[in-house]
C-alpha cells in the first residue's frame, strides 16, 4: 500500500509540473498530491544530544560525495546540453581545470571554495562551477555558470540541471517537505512522504514559493541529506527512489536558447547537508546550525520591531515623530527597528496604486524620513521602511523613467498598477539600483522591507518573446541573477543595512534569499482586515506556522495582533513584533524538536522544543480552546541522557526539579494544566 500511494502521489506531482503556473488547477493538484500519501502527524524518536551533533562520519559522507560528484570530471552531478549534445555523454569534448581550494571563509563564511573551469574544445562556451564545502557542518553547495566567450551567438543551451545525480540513501527513503505560503492558516505545514520509482516533482508556482518551499530532508536507512535549492523564480526539483538511493534533479524549470556574445546564464544554487543515523531530526538540526552560522547574513540575531506608521497613508511627519517619542523608554533597550509601512510616498488613492514613487510625500514629510530616522537613532533604534521596488504603477517616478527606454519595463496591459521593472535589463538594473541607494541613504533606512505583490513568471515569459527572440527562460535567468546583484550592491554600499524579505508574506523563500535577508513577515495570513480585526483562527494558525517553518528557518517573524497572555505567548518566535520573553527567544535559533503536532485542531495540544545543543532550552506547550484533557506528558528530545537537568515552569521559577536527561526523554514530565486555553513554558538547563 505504501508503494501504491507513493506512486499515485508522484503521478499527481508530475501532472502539477505541467499545469499552468499560478492557476487554480495547479493549486488543486499540488494540494491533492501532498495529501494523498503524506503524513503531517509524524514524530521523531529520542536522540541523545551527543548523537545530534555533526560527526566525523557526517563530514566524511559530505566530503566523499563532494569529491566524487563535484570535484570530478568523470560524471559530474550537474549537466546540460549544447546544440543537442549532452555534456556528460560527450565529456571528452570538454577540458577541465580545477582551481585550488580556498582558505575557510575566503568566499563564503565557514566554507572552502573551489572554482572549476570547463571549456568546450569545439566552441567558445565556458562553464564555471563555484563549489564550496563547509566541512565543519557536513555541508556543500555549488552553482554552475555557462558563458559564450565567442563573437557569434552560441548553439542552443538546454536541459541545464544544477543537479542530476544520486544521493546514497538506500532503497527505501522518505522525504520531509513543506507547503509554501498561500496566505492560508496551514502555510508551511510540513509533511513526510515515501519516495517512489516515479519522480515526485515539486515546483514554484508562478515564480513564487506558494505551493512548496524548496527545502527537502531526504532520509534513508542509516543516512540522509537536507537538500536546499536557491532560485527566486520558477524552480524545479524532482525526487525518485532508485535501487541504491535517491535520484535528485534540480534546475530552473524552463531554460532553452542560444547565448549572445559575452552572455552568461547560471543554474540555481544547490545545497546539501549530510547526516548519518536513523533519525531525520538530526538532519534538520544540522541544517539549522549550518543556516545560522554560514547562510544567514552576518550579524543576524533575534530581531524585535514595533510599528510607528503601520498604516502610513494620511500619516504626517509630526505624527510619526510623536509615535517615536511615545515608545516607552524600557522598550528601547530591546527594540531593533521601528517600522513605517506602505503609503509614505505621494499617493493617488491608496498605497497600492502609487507604488513607484520612492521619495517621501512632500506634503506630509517635507524633510523626507531623515528626521524620523534621526529621532529613532537617538533612542537606539533603526528605521525599517517598506518598499516594493520591482512593481511600479502608471505615472509614477519609476514608471515615467522606465517607459522612455525600450526593454526597461514589463508592462501589464490589463492592470496599470502591475508593471514591473525589467531587472534582466542591465541599464534598468543600474537605474533602479542607484535610485534605491539614494532613497535608502536619504531616508536613513537601516532595514529594507522588500515586498513583491505580483506573479512574475507570465511577465518573464512575455519578455522572452518581446526582447529575447523567444529564448525560453532567458529573461527569468537574468532577472533572478540581477536581483541577487541588486541585493548584494545595497548591502555592500550601505554598511549595516538589513533586508526583510516580505514578498507578499513568504513567497520568496529559498536559500539564496536567505543568504541576504530574513523573513520578518512570513505569511500574509496574519494581516488584519480593513477594520483592524485578525482572523478567528489566527492563534492556532500562528502556532502551526511556527511549528512548520522552524524546520528550515531558524530566524523568522510575524505577529498575531491579539492581546492576552495566551496570544502573547503564541507570538514567541525568533524575530517578533512583541518584546516579551526576550530571555528565552535566543534558544529558537539553535536546535528544534517538534513535540506534539496539533495542526489547526483546537481539541489537541500543540508543543515544540527549542534547545541550545543539549545544555539548556525551552518547551512551548499550547493547551488550545477545546482541549479537554487537563494533563499533558512533556517528553523532551536532544538532551544528554547521562546528565541531570534543572527543570521549572517559567511562571513558577522558584519551584525547580532535578531530573535525569534519560527520564525527560522517555517517561517525561507530567504537567497539570487546568486553565483553557493556556500556554505553558517549561525551561531547563544542565545542573
Secondary structure by P-SEA (a helix, b strand, c coil): caaaaaaaaaaaaaaaaacccccaaaaaaaaaaacccccccccccccccccccccaaaaaaaaaaaaacccccccccccccccccccccccccbbbbbccccccccccccbbbbbbbbbcccccbbbbbbcccccccccccbbbbbbbcccccccccccccccccccccccbbbbbbbbcccccccccccbbbbbccccccccccccccccccccccccccccbbbbbbbcccbbbbbbbbcccbbbbbbccccccccccccbbbbccbbbbbbbbcccaaaaaaaaaaaaacccccccccbbbbbbcccccccccaaaaaaaaaaccccccccccbbbbccccccccccccccccccccccccccccaaaaaaaaaaacbbbbbbbcccccccccaaaaaaaacccccccccccccccccccccaaaaaaaaaaaaaaaaaacccccccccccccaaaaaaaaacccccccaaaaaaaaaaaaaaaaaaaaacccccccccccccccccaaaaacccccccccccccccccccccaaaaaaaaaaaaccccccccccccccccaaaaaaacccccccccccccccccccccccccccccccccccbbbbbcccccbbbbbbbcccccccbbbbbbcccccccccbbbbcccccbbbbbbccccccccbbbbbccccbbbbbbbccc
